[in-house]
């Protein structure tokens, strides 16, 4: 099942994209797709209502696609989680997950414009598999339990400003939390539609030029492990987002460092999770 939110920013309408290709309105079941909806069995109720024919078809013409989960409490990111990405940036392969937090206010829709911050010279892209938590996770015991706490998966662009990130602070937050720096979506795809989240191709192109082409199979730390690991150090709440890392091909690691400039367009996708497209503009 693919959950999505449609409409103007701050006024999105919850919806479901079914296998018949039609979009169905979820407004009779919930005000929004958020942590409360996910924690209370909302996806199961939506599936049952669809099967029983209780959901009206929604006319999507002209509607903006918002991020598929509203108001995440946390965006937790895992850095250097692909060996080839660690190598291209000159970093050692980490023995433990590299964890940092990103301002949840950075989350925007998958086709929204992204702002290059004032003073930026090194704005970069990162296609990532995002995990959305569906049940409170605290001191989970292993990868299997971690996977059982996932509500779904989505495409994420962990946009980064490398000078802010690497040169201006010993922490990464300054270069990760700029306005609009986390396009998410278009859908939240429930686990039943993803046969193996550790075998998904990830791709990203800038102005039509392929830059990233990886596979989640190449993660250093797997998805279930990451959820369980993080739950040892913080409580993960329904609706929280985990960005699980990016493969090689970011501007930081490419010859000439072709960082993003106003007018550039980035297109990214993950198998089964849909496609994003953003145009970058000056803040």
Secondary structure, DSSP 8 states (H G I E B T S, - for coil): -EEEEESSTT--EEEEE-TTS-EEE-TTT-S-SSHHHHHTTHHHHHHHHHHTT-S-B---TT--B--SSSS-S-EEEEES-BHHHHHHTT----SS-EEEEE-GGGEE-TTS-EEE-TT-S-EE--EEEEEEE-S-BSS--SHHHHHHTEEEEEEEEE-EEHIIIIIS-SSSHHHH-STT-EEE-S-EE-GGG-S-TTS-EEEEEETTEEEEEEEGGGBSS-HHHHHHHHHHHS-B-TT-EEE----S--GGGSTT-----TT-EEEEEETTTEEEEEEEEE-
